[in-house]
């Protein structure tokens, strides 16, 4: 009979027995995590629970049992919402009017990024007390490599993560959910399994069986269009991918298929890159006249994406973390960050991701500055990986590479994207 490790989420006591405990033998808590591989796993994904909403409830205890939504405005969208509001169907990026219909009793709160950034910095400090290998994905989530925890802290990674979660709740006032596994792909997947205040584990032995029944769309990067293609070809579940020969998948779908073959088997060789090693490439511009016009903002955003893309290509680099920077008319700074599953140096990939971030900020606020930055830089060995790209995205990538060759031969101004060409004559920005 295999042994099972029992870990208490209350006091971090670790016990080994033939079965799962109902209560901790040390403190009596029923909050037990049990897993055969609990002491063998060291890659974690930490995700704050409804982060913005949690910070607001921390500062206003009277809202603890009420549905709250961060965002709003007549034509605004939901930035995030608490779990009570989510029970009514409210989701991030949902139009405000729709959220009000679903949850009429919700309390709408204007985002306070200063508070959220401060809380994020506090959590980051606590992360770095655990390990120097912290890779932030956004303001409220990060990967951690805890391989050296046993030697440094005299405790296993899982134990230290429990202590970390309790410390964040006590010192910062927000709860977190943790995913623990043997690579980044599975750790991130695990962190979504048991929210809020969760701690989920995906071990090596169960990797294939855990993934098998999931739909192919559960693999990050497989969108609606590619899902339909796979389904049409008889590939509906990850098990269907597992049962296909990797070579055949590559023949059928190219590099996309090769990557699918790996992830369907839980294989992910990406290492965790500490931000202390990361550098960034960025560009920004200041408008002569403040503007809240999405068309004007997005046009300048596209131009900035092309500038940053050109610099990345010149230095033969890709980045996996993209940041949108906005400064309001009253000089308040807003930054929005998104982690890309696949590193890129392509302007259209940067633009599509930052456009989505920009759209969420359209609440009639006038902006005087817009900027974009790429970090998490690494040498562009294979150019942009084509794996997990929708077929139409792969076509866009090929088109951009072709444009680069024309510009390289005839000059940067020899080819201008249509959106930028239309605005060139009337550009009043400096």
SEDO-818317 format. One record per residue: x, y, z of N, C-alpha, C in turn; residue in three letters. Coordinates in steps of 0.2 Angstrom, whole numbers. Layout:
<atoms>
X,Y,Z,X,Y,Z,X,Y,Z,ALA;
...
</atoms>
This chain:
<atoms>
4,-6,0,0,0,0,4,6,0,UNK;
3,11,-4,7,17,-5,5,22,1,UNK;
11,25,3,10,30,8,7,37,6,UNK;
3,40,10,0,47,8,3,52,13,UNK;
5,57,10,7,63,14,1,67,16,UNK;
0,69,22,-5,74,24,-2,80,26,UNK;
-5,86,23,-2,92,25,-8,97,28,UNK;
-7,100,33,-12,104,36,-11,111,34,UNK;
-17,114,31,-17,120,28,-17,126,34,UNK;
-18,123,40,-19,128,45,-12,129,49,UNK;
-9,123,50,-2,124,54,4,121,51,UNK;
3,119,44,8,116,40,11,110,43,UNK;
8,106,47,10,100,50,10,95,44,UNK;
16,91,43,16,86,38,16,79,41,UNK;
12,74,39,12,68,42,12,63,36,UNK;
14,57,37,15,51,32,11,45,35,UNK;
6,43,31,2,37,34,-1,34,28,UNK;
-5,28,29,-7,24,24,-14,27,21,UNK;
-17,32,24,-23,35,22,-23,42,23,UNK;
-28,45,20,-29,53,21,-32,54,28,UNK;
-30,59,32,-32,61,38,-39,65,37,UNK;
-43,64,42,-49,69,42,-48,75,45,UNK;
-43,75,50,-41,81,54,-34,80,56,UNK;
-31,86,56,-24,87,58,-22,84,65,UNK;
-18,79,65,-16,77,72,-13,82,77,UNK;
-10,87,74,-7,92,78,-12,98,80,UNK;
-16,100,76,-20,106,78,-28,104,77,UNK;
-30,99,75,-37,97,74,-40,100,68,UNK;
-37,104,64,-40,107,58,-42,102,53,UNK;
-48,103,50,-50,98,44,-47,100,38,UNK;
-44,106,37,-41,108,31,-34,104,29,UNK;
-36,98,26,-30,94,25,-29,93,17,UNK;
-23,93,15,-21,92,8,-17,85,9,UNK;
-19,80,5,-16,74,5,-14,72,-2,UNK;
-8,69,-3,-5,67,-10,1,63,-9,UNK;
1,58,-13,7,54,-13,14,57,-14,UNK;
14,62,-19,20,65,-21,21,72,-18,UNK;
17,74,-13,17,80,-10,24,83,-8,UNK;
29,79,-6,36,81,-5,40,82,-11,UNK;
38,79,-16,42,79,-22,42,84,-27,UNK;
37,89,-26,35,94,-31,37,101,-29,UNK;
40,105,-34,43,111,-32,41,117,-36,UNK;
37,116,-41,35,122,-46,28,124,-44,UNK;
27,130,-42,21,133,-40,18,139,-44,UNK;
12,139,-44,9,145,-47,4,148,-42,UNK;
5,154,-40,2,158,-35,-3,163,-38,UNK;
-9,163,-36,-14,167,-39,-19,170,-34,UNK;
-19,177,-33,-23,180,-28,-30,179,-30,UNK;
-34,178,-25,-42,177,-26,-45,184,-27,UNK;
-48,185,-33,-52,191,-35,-48,197,-32,UNK;
-42,198,-34,-37,202,-30,-40,209,-29,UNK;
-42,213,-34,-44,220,-33,-50,220,-28,UNK;
-55,215,-29,-61,215,-24,-59,213,-17,UNK;
-54,209,-16,-51,207,-10,-48,212,-6,UNK;
-44,216,-10,-41,222,-6,-47,227,-4,UNK;
-52,228,-8,-57,233,-6,-61,230,0,UNK;
-62,224,0,-66,221,6,-61,221,12,UNK;
-55,220,11,-50,221,17,-51,228,20,UNK;
-51,233,16,-51,240,18,-58,242,21,UNK;
-63,238,18,-70,240,20,-74,233,23,UNK;
-72,231,29,-75,225,31,-83,224,31,UNK;
-86,230,31,-94,230,30,-96,227,24,UNK;
-91,226,19,-93,224,12,-91,216,12,UNK;
-89,213,17,-87,206,17,-92,201,14,UNK;
-98,202,16,-103,197,13,-107,200,8,UNK;
-105,205,4,-109,208,-1,-106,207,-8,UNK;
-110,207,-13,-107,207,-20,-104,213,-22,UNK;
-97,213,-24,-94,220,-26,-91,219,-33,UNK;
-91,224,-37,-88,224,-43,-84,230,-44,UNK;
-78,228,-46,-73,233,-48,-73,236,-55,UNK;
-74,242,-56,-75,245,-63,-82,249,-63,UNK;
-85,249,-69,-91,252,-69,-91,258,-74,UNK;
-95,263,-73,-96,268,-78,-102,267,-82,UNK;
-104,272,-86,-110,271,-90,-108,266,-96,UNK;
-102,267,-99,-100,263,-104,-94,258,-102,UNK;
-93,257,-96,-87,254,-94,-88,246,-94,UNK;
-83,243,-91,-83,236,-91,-81,234,-84,UNK;
-82,227,-82,-80,225,-76,-73,223,-76,UNK;
-69,226,-71,-62,224,-71,-61,218,-67,UNK;
-64,217,-62,-65,211,-58,-70,211,-53,UNK;
-72,205,-50,-78,205,-45,-76,200,-40,UNK;
-80,200,-35,-79,195,-29,-82,189,-31,UNK;
-81,184,-27,-84,177,-29,-92,177,-28,UNK;
-94,182,-23,-101,182,-22,-105,184,-29,UNK;
-102,190,-32,-104,192,-38,-104,187,-44,UNK;
-99,183,-44,-97,178,-49,-103,173,-49,UNK;
-106,172,-43,-111,167,-42,-117,169,-46,UNK;
-118,175,-48,-123,178,-52,-122,178,-59,UNK;
-116,176,-61,-113,176,-68,-109,181,-70,UNK;
-107,186,-66,-103,192,-68,-96,189,-69,UNK;
-93,192,-74,-86,190,-76,-82,196,-78,UNK;
-76,195,-77,-71,201,-79,-72,202,-87,UNK;
-71,209,-88,-72,211,-95,-79,212,-98,UNK;
-84,210,-93,-91,210,-95,-93,218,-95,UNK;
-98,220,-100,-100,227,-100,-104,228,-93,UNK;
-103,234,-91,-106,236,-84,-114,235,-84,UNK;
-117,237,-90,-125,236,-90,-127,229,-89,UNK;
-123,224,-92,-124,217,-91,-123,215,-84,UNK;
-118,217,-81,-116,215,-74,-122,217,-70,UNK;
-125,223,-71,-130,226,-66,-136,222,-67,UNK;
-138,219,-73,-144,215,-74,-143,209,-70,UNK;
-137,206,-71,-136,199,-68,-135,200,-60,UNK;
-133,205,-58,-132,206,-50,-134,213,-48,UNK;
-140,214,-48,-143,221,-47,-141,224,-40,UNK;
-139,219,-35,-138,222,-28,-130,223,-28,UNK;
-126,222,-33,-119,223,-32,-117,230,-31,UNK;
-112,231,-27,-109,237,-26,-103,239,-31,UNK;
-104,244,-34,-98,246,-39,-93,250,-36,UNK;
-87,248,-37,-81,252,-34,-76,254,-40,UNK;
-74,260,-40,-69,263,-45,-63,260,-43,UNK;
-59,257,-48,-52,254,-46,-48,259,-43,UNK;
-44,257,-38,-39,261,-35,-32,257,-36,UNK;
-29,259,-41,-23,255,-43,-17,256,-38,UNK;
-17,262,-35,-12,263,-30,-12,258,-24,UNK;
-18,257,-22,-19,252,-16,-17,245,-19,UNK;
-19,243,-25,-18,236,-28,-10,235,-29,UNK;
-7,240,-31,0,239,-33,4,239,-26,UNK;
2,242,-21,5,242,-15,4,235,-12,UNK;
-2,232,-12,-3,225,-9,1,220,-13,UNK;
2,221,-20,5,217,-24,13,217,-22,UNK;
15,223,-21,22,223,-19,24,220,-12,UNK;
19,220,-8,20,217,-1,20,209,-2,UNK;
16,207,-7,15,200,-8,22,197,-11,UNK;
24,202,-16,31,200,-19,36,199,-15,UNK;
37,204,-10,42,203,-5,42,197,-1,UNK;
36,194,1,35,188,4,37,182,0,UNK;
35,183,-7,37,178,-11,45,177,-12,UNK;
48,183,-12,56,183,-12,59,180,-6,UNK;
55,180,0,58,177,6,58,170,5,UNK;
54,167,1,53,160,0,59,158,-5,UNK;
59,161,-11,64,159,-16,66,165,-20,UNK;
72,165,-23,74,171,-28,71,170,-35,UNK;
68,164,-36,66,162,-42,58,163,-43,UNK;
57,169,-43,50,172,-44,49,175,-51,UNK;
44,172,-54,42,175,-61,35,178,-61,UNK;
34,184,-60,28,187,-60,24,187,-67,UNK;
18,185,-67,14,185,-73,10,192,-74,UNK;
8,194,-68,4,200,-68,4,203,-61,UNK;
0,208,-60,0,211,-53,-2,206,-48,UNK;
-6,201,-49,-9,196,-44,-7,189,-45,UNK;
-2,187,-49,0,180,-50,7,179,-52,UNK;
10,174,-50,17,172,-52,19,165,-51,UNK;
24,163,-55,27,156,-54,32,157,-49,UNK;
33,151,-45,39,151,-40,42,144,-41,UNK;
49,144,-41,53,138,-41,56,137,-34,UNK;
53,132,-31,55,131,-24,60,125,-23,UNK;
64,124,-28,68,118,-28,73,118,-22,UNK;
75,123,-20,80,123,-14,77,125,-7,UNK;
70,124,-7,67,126,-1,69,121,5,UNK;
69,115,4,71,110,9,77,112,13,UNK;
82,113,9,89,115,11,89,122,15,UNK;
86,127,12,86,133,14,81,134,20,UNK;
75,132,20,70,133,25,69,127,30,UNK;
72,122,28,72,116,33,64,113,32,UNK;
61,114,27,54,112,26,53,111,18,UNK;
48,107,17,47,105,10,43,111,7,UNK;
43,111,0,40,117,-4,32,117,-2,UNK;
29,112,-1,22,112,0,21,115,7,UNK;
25,113,12,24,116,19,25,124,18,UNK;
30,126,15,32,133,15,27,137,11,UNK;
23,134,6,18,137,3,12,138,7,UNK;
11,133,11,5,134,16,7,140,21,UNK;
13,140,23,15,146,28,14,152,24,UNK;
16,152,18,16,158,14,9,161,13,UNK;
4,156,11,-3,158,10,-5,161,17,UNK;
-4,158,23,-6,161,29,-3,167,31,UNK;
3,168,29,6,175,30,3,180,26,UNK;
2,179,19,-1,184,15,-8,186,18,UNK;
-12,181,20,-18,183,23,-18,187,29,UNK;
-13,185,33,-12,189,40,-9,196,39,UNK;
-4,197,34,0,203,34,-3,207,28,UNK;
-6,205,23,-8,209,17,-16,209,17,UNK;
-19,204,20,-26,204,21,-30,201,15,UNK;
-27,198,10,-30,195,4,-28,187,4,UNK;
-33,183,1,-32,176,1,-29,174,-6,UNK;
-25,169,-6,-22,166,-12,-24,159,-14,UNK;
-23,157,-20,-24,150,-22,-18,148,-25,UNK;
-16,141,-23,-9,139,-25,-10,132,-30,UNK;
-6,132,-35,-6,126,-39,1,123,-38,UNK;
2,117,-37,9,114,-36,10,108,-40,UNK;
15,108,-44,16,102,-49,23,102,-51,UNK;
25,98,-56,32,97,-58,34,101,-64,UNK;
29,106,-67,31,111,-72,26,116,-72,UNK;
27,122,-76,23,128,-76,16,127,-79,UNK;
16,123,-84,9,122,-87,4,119,-82,UNK;
7,113,-79,2,110,-74,1,114,-68,UNK;
6,118,-65,5,122,-59,0,127,-60,UNK;
0,130,-66,-5,135,-67,-12,132,-68,UNK;
-12,126,-71,-19,123,-72,-21,121,-65,UNK;
-17,119,-60,-19,117,-54,-22,122,-49,UNK;
-19,128,-50,-21,134,-46,-28,136,-47,UNK;
-31,134,-53,-38,135,-55,-43,130,-52,UNK;
-40,125,-49,-45,119,-47,-48,120,-41,UNK;
-46,124,-37,-48,124,-30,-49,131,-27,UNK;
-52,136,-30,-53,143,-28,-59,144,-24,UNK;
-59,149,-20,-54,153,-17,-50,149,-12,UNK;
-45,152,-9,-41,149,-4,-39,142,-5,UNK;
-37,140,-11,-36,133,-13,-29,131,-13,UNK;
-28,125,-13,-21,122,-14,-22,115,-17,UNK;
-20,115,-24,-21,109,-28,-15,107,-30,UNK;
-14,100,-31,-8,97,-33,-9,92,-39,UNK;
-5,93,-44,-5,88,-50,2,85,-50,UNK;
2,78,-48,8,75,-47,10,71,-54,UNK;
16,69,-55,19,66,-61,15,60,-62,UNK;
13,56,-57,10,49,-58,3,50,-61,UNK;
0,55,-59,-7,56,-62,-8,61,-68,UNK;
-2,64,-70,-3,69,-75,-7,66,-81,UNK;
-6,61,-84,-9,58,-90,-17,57,-89,UNK;
-18,54,-83,-25,53,-81,-29,59,-80,UNK;
-26,64,-77,-29,70,-75,-31,74,-81,UNK;
-26,74,-86,-27,78,-92,-32,75,-97,UNK;
-32,68,-97,-35,64,-102,-43,66,-103,UNK;
-47,67,-98,-54,69,-100,-55,76,-101,UNK;
-51,80,-101,-52,87,-102,-52,89,-109,UNK;
-56,94,-111,-57,96,-118,-50,99,-121,UNK;
-49,98,-127,-43,101,-130,-42,108,-129,UNK;
-48,112,-128,-48,119,-127,-45,121,-120,UNK;
-44,116,-115,-41,117,-109,-34,118,-109,UNK;
-31,117,-115,-24,118,-116,-23,126,-118,UNK;
-19,129,-114,-19,136,-115,-16,138,-122,UNK;
-20,142,-125,-18,144,-132,-22,141,-137,UNK;
-26,136,-136,-30,133,-141,-37,136,-140,UNK;
-38,141,-145,-44,145,-145,-50,142,-149,UNK;
-55,146,-150,-61,143,-152,-61,140,-159,UNK;
-57,144,-164,-56,142,-171,-52,135,-171,UNK;
-47,135,-168,-43,129,-168,-46,123,-165,UNK;
-50,124,-159,-54,119,-156,-59,116,-161,UNK;
-62,120,-165,-67,117,-170,-63,113,-175,UNK;
-57,115,-177,-53,111,-182,-51,105,-179,UNK;
-49,105,-173,-47,98,-169,-53,94,-169,UNK;
-59,97,-166,-65,93,-165,-67,90,-172,UNK;
-67,93,-177,-69,91,-184,-64,85,-186,UNK;
-58,85,-184,-53,80,-185,-54,74,-181,UNK;
-59,74,-176,-60,69,-171,-56,69,-165,UNK;
-53,75,-164,-49,76,-158,-53,81,-153,UNK;
-57,78,-148,-61,82,-144,-58,83,-137,UNK;
-55,78,-135,-52,78,-128,-44,77,-128,UNK;
-41,79,-123,-34,78,-122,-32,71,-123,UNK;
-36,66,-121,-35,59,-122,-34,58,-129,UNK;
-38,61,-133,-37,59,-141,-31,62,-143,UNK;
-28,67,-140,-21,69,-142,-16,65,-140,UNK;
-17,62,-134,-12,58,-131,-11,51,-135,UNK;
-17,49,-138,-17,43,-141,-14,43,-148,UNK;
-13,49,-151,-10,50,-157,-2,51,-157,UNK;
1,48,-162,8,48,-162,10,55,-163,UNK;
15,57,-159,17,64,-160,19,66,-167,UNK;
23,62,-170,25,63,-177,19,64,-181,UNK;
14,61,-181,8,62,-185,4,68,-183,UNK;
4,70,-177,1,77,-175,6,82,-178,UNK;
12,82,-179,16,87,-182,15,87,-189,UNK;
15,81,-192,13,81,-199,7,84,-201,UNK;
2,83,-197,-5,86,-198,-5,93,-197,UNK;
-2,96,-191,-3,103,-189,3,106,-189,UNK;
9,104,-191,15,107,-191,18,108,-184,UNK;
21,113,-182,24,114,-175,19,115,-170,UNK;
13,117,-172,7,117,-167,6,110,-165,UNK;
6,105,-169,4,98,-167,10,95,-163,UNK;
16,97,-164,21,95,-160,21,97,-153,UNK;
19,104,-152,18,107,-145,12,103,-142,UNK;
6,102,-146,0,99,-143,2,92,-140,UNK;
6,89,-144,8,82,-142,12,82,-135,UNK;
16,87,-134,20,88,-128,15,90,-122,UNK;
11,95,-123,7,97,-118,1,92,-116,UNK;
-1,89,-121,-6,84,-119,-4,78,-115,UNK;
3,77,-115,6,73,-110,9,76,-104,UNK;
8,82,-103,10,86,-97,18,88,-97,UNK;
20,88,-103,27,90,-104,28,97,-105,UNK;
32,100,-101,33,108,-102,40,109,-99,UNK;
45,111,-104,52,112,-102,54,119,-100,UNK;
49,123,-100,50,130,-98,53,131,-91,UNK;
58,135,-90,61,136,-83,58,143,-81,UNK;
58,144,-74,55,150,-71,61,155,-71,UNK;
59,161,-74,64,166,-75,63,171,-70,UNK;
68,173,-66,67,178,-61,67,185,-64,UNK;
63,189,-62,62,196,-65,69,200,-63,UNK;
73,198,-58,79,201,-57,84,201,-63,UNK;
83,196,-67,87,195,-73,84,198,-79,UNK;
78,200,-79,74,202,-85,75,210,-86,UNK;
76,211,-92,76,218,-95,70,220,-99,UNK;
69,226,-101,63,227,-105,65,232,-110,UNK;
61,232,-115,61,237,-121,55,240,-121,UNK;
55,247,-121,48,250,-121,49,257,-126,UNK;
43,259,-127,42,265,-131,35,269,-128,UNK;
35,275,-128,29,279,-126,29,285,-130,UNK;
23,288,-129,22,295,-133,17,299,-129,UNK;
18,306,-129,14,310,-125,9,314,-131,UNK;
3,314,-129,-1,318,-134,-1,326,-133,UNK;
-2,330,-138,-2,337,-137,-9,338,-134,UNK;
-14,335,-136,-21,336,-133,-23,329,-129,UNK;
-25,330,-123,-27,324,-120,-33,321,-123,UNK;
-34,314,-123,-39,311,-127,-42,305,-124,UNK;
-48,304,-125,-51,297,-122,-54,293,-128,UNK;
-52,295,-134,-54,292,-140,-50,286,-141,UNK;
-54,280,-141,-51,273,-142,-47,273,-149,UNK;
-50,276,-154,-47,275,-161,-40,279,-161,UNK;
-40,285,-158,-34,288,-158,-29,285,-153,UNK;
-31,282,-148,-26,279,-143,-24,272,-146,UNK;
-28,268,-149,-26,262,-152,-22,263,-158,UNK;
-23,268,-162,-18,270,-168,-11,271,-165,UNK;
-11,275,-160,-4,276,-158,-1,270,-154,UNK;
-5,266,-151,-3,260,-148,0,255,-154,UNK;
-3,255,-159,-1,251,-165,6,253,-167,UNK;
7,260,-168,13,263,-170,19,261,-165,UNK;
17,261,-158,22,260,-153,24,252,-153,UNK;
19,248,-154,20,241,-155,25,239,-160,UNK;
24,243,-166,29,242,-172,36,244,-170,UNK;
36,250,-166,43,252,-164,46,247,-159,UNK;
43,245,-154,45,240,-150,47,233,-153,UNK;
43,231,-158,44,225,-162,51,226,-166,UNK;
51,232,-169,58,233,-173,64,232,-168,UNK;
63,235,-162,69,235,-158,71,228,-156,UNK;
65,224,-154,66,217,-152,70,213,-158,UNK;
67,214,-164,70,210,-170,77,212,-171,UNK;
78,219,-170,85,221,-171,90,218,-167,UNK;
88,217,-160,92,214,-155,91,206,-155,UNK;
87,203,-159,86,196,-160,83,193,-153,UNK;
78,197,-150,75,195,-144,68,194,-144,UNK;
65,190,-140,58,190,-139,56,191,-131,UNK;
50,193,-130,48,194,-123,41,191,-122,UNK;
40,189,-115,34,185,-114,30,189,-109,UNK;
31,195,-107,27,199,-103,26,206,-106,UNK;
20,208,-107,19,214,-110,15,219,-106,UNK;
17,226,-106,14,230,-101,12,236,-105,UNK;
6,238,-103,3,244,-106,3,250,-101,UNK;
5,256,-103,6,261,-98,2,267,-101,UNK;
-2,270,-96,-7,275,-98,-6,281,-92,UNK;
-5,287,-94,-5,292,-89,-11,297,-90,UNK;
-15,298,-85,-21,302,-86,-20,310,-86,UNK;
-25,313,-88,-24,321,-88,-21,324,-82,UNK;
-23,321,-76,-21,323,-70,-15,320,-67,UNK;
-11,317,-72,-4,313,-71,-5,307,-67,UNK;
-10,304,-66,-11,298,-63,-8,292,-68,UNK;
-4,288,-65,-2,282,-69,-6,276,-69,UNK;
-7,273,-74,-10,266,-74,-6,261,-78,UNK;
-4,256,-76,0,251,-79,-4,244,-79,UNK;
-5,241,-85,-8,234,-85,-3,230,-88,UNK;
-3,224,-85,2,219,-88,-1,212,-89,UNK;
1,209,-95,-1,203,-97,5,198,-98,UNK;
5,192,-96,10,187,-97,8,183,-103,UNK;
12,182,-108,10,179,-114,13,172,-113,UNK;
9,167,-115,11,160,-114,17,158,-119,UNK;
17,161,-125,23,160,-129,26,167,-130,UNK;
33,167,-130,36,173,-131,36,176,-138,UNK;
36,182,-139,35,185,-146,39,191,-147,UNK;
40,193,-153,43,199,-155,39,202,-161,UNK;
33,199,-162,29,202,-167,24,207,-165,UNK;
24,213,-169,20,218,-168,12,217,-167,UNK;
10,213,-172,3,211,-171,1,207,-165,UNK;
5,203,-163,4,200,-156,3,204,-151,UNK;
8,209,-150,8,214,-145,2,218,-145,UNK;
1,221,-151,-5,225,-152,-12,222,-150,UNK;
-13,216,-152,-19,212,-151,-20,211,-143,UNK;
-14,210,-140,-15,209,-132,-16,216,-129,UNK;
-12,221,-131,-12,227,-127,-19,231,-129,UNK;
-22,230,-135,-28,233,-137,-33,230,-132,UNK;
-33,224,-130,-38,221,-126,-37,225,-119,UNK;
-31,226,-117,-30,229,-110,-32,236,-111,UNK;
-31,240,-116,-33,247,-117,-41,247,-117,UNK;
-44,243,-120,-51,243,-121,-55,243,-114,UNK;
-51,239,-109,-54,239,-102,-53,246,-98,UNK;
-49,250,-101,-48,256,-98,-52,262,-101,UNK;
-56,260,-105,-61,266,-109,-67,267,-104,UNK;
-66,272,-99,-71,274,-95,-72,281,-95,UNK;
-71,284,-101,-71,291,-102,-65,296,-99,UNK;
-60,292,-96,-55,296,-94,-50,298,-100,UNK;
-48,304,-99,-44,307,-104,-36,306,-103,UNK;
-33,303,-108,-26,301,-106,-21,306,-110,UNK;
-15,308,-107,-10,312,-110,-4,308,-112,UNK;
-4,302,-110,2,298,-112,0,290,-113,UNK;
3,287,-118,2,280,-119,9,277,-120,UNK;
10,271,-118,16,267,-119,16,260,-119,UNK;
21,256,-121,20,249,-121,27,247,-120,UNK;
28,241,-116,34,238,-114,34,231,-115,UNK;
40,228,-117,40,220,-117,46,218,-112,UNK;
45,214,-107,50,211,-103,50,204,-103,UNK;
54,201,-99,55,193,-99,58,192,-105,UNK;
64,195,-107,67,195,-113,72,189,-113,UNK;
72,186,-119,77,180,-120,79,180,-128,UNK;
84,177,-129,87,177,-136,82,173,-140,UNK;
81,176,-146,76,173,-151,79,167,-155,UNK;
79,162,-152,83,156,-155,79,153,-161,UNK;
72,152,-160,68,149,-165,63,154,-167,UNK;
64,161,-167,60,166,-169,53,165,-165,UNK;
47,167,-167,41,166,-163,39,159,-164,UNK;
39,155,-158,36,148,-159,29,148,-162,UNK;
28,144,-167,22,144,-170,17,139,-167,UNK;
19,135,-162,15,131,-158,9,134,-155,UNK;
4,131,-155,-2,133,-152,-5,140,-155,UNK;
-3,141,-161,-6,147,-164,-11,145,-168,UNK;
-17,149,-168,-22,148,-173,-19,148,-180,UNK;
-22,144,-185,-20,145,-192,-19,152,-194,UNK;
-25,156,-193,-25,163,-195,-20,167,-192,UNK;
-18,165,-186,-12,169,-182,-6,168,-186,UNK;
-5,161,-187,1,159,-191,2,163,-197,UNK;
-3,164,-201,-3,168,-207,-1,175,-206,UNK;
-4,178,-201,-2,185,-199,5,185,-197,UNK;
8,180,-194,15,180,-192,19,180,-199,UNK;
17,176,-203,21,175,-210,20,182,-214,UNK;
15,185,-213,14,191,-217,18,197,-214,UNK;
19,197,-207,23,202,-204,30,201,-206,UNK;
32,194,-206,39,193,-208,41,195,-215,UNK;
36,194,-219,37,197,-226,37,204,-226,UNK;
33,208,-222,34,215,-222,41,217,-220,UNK;
43,214,-215,50,215,-212,55,215,-218,UNK;
55,210,-222,60,209,-227,59,215,-232,UNK;
53,217,-234,52,223,-238,55,229,-235,UNK;
54,230,-229,56,236,-225,64,236,-225,UNK;
67,230,-224,74,229,-223,77,231,-230,UNK;
74,230,-235,77,231,-242,76,238,-244,UNK;
69,241,-243,68,247,-246,67,253,-240,UNK;
68,251,-234,67,257,-229,61,256,-225,UNK;
61,258,-219,55,257,-214,49,260,-216,UNK;
49,265,-220,43,269,-222,40,266,-229,UNK;
43,261,-231,41,258,-238,34,254,-237,UNK;
33,252,-231,26,248,-230,24,251,-224,UNK;
17,254,-224,14,256,-218,7,253,-217,UNK;
6,250,-211,-1,247,-210,-6,252,-212,UNK;
-12,249,-214,-18,253,-216,-20,258,-211,UNK;
-20,255,-204,-23,259,-199,-19,265,-198,UNK;
-12,264,-198,-7,270,-197,-7,275,-203,UNK;
-8,272,-209,-8,276,-215,-13,281,-215,UNK;
-19,279,-213,-25,283,-213,-24,289,-208,UNK;
-20,288,-203,-20,294,-198,-13,298,-198,UNK;
-9,296,-203,-3,300,-204,-3,307,-205,UNK;
-8,309,-209,-8,316,-211,-11,320,-206,UNK;
-15,317,-202,-19,321,-196,-16,320,-189,UNK;
-10,317,-189,-7,315,-183,-5,321,-179,UNK;
-8,323,-173,-6,329,-170,-2,327,-163,UNK;
1,321,-163,4,319,-157,12,320,-158,UNK;
15,321,-153,22,322,-154,26,315,-151,UNK;
</atoms>
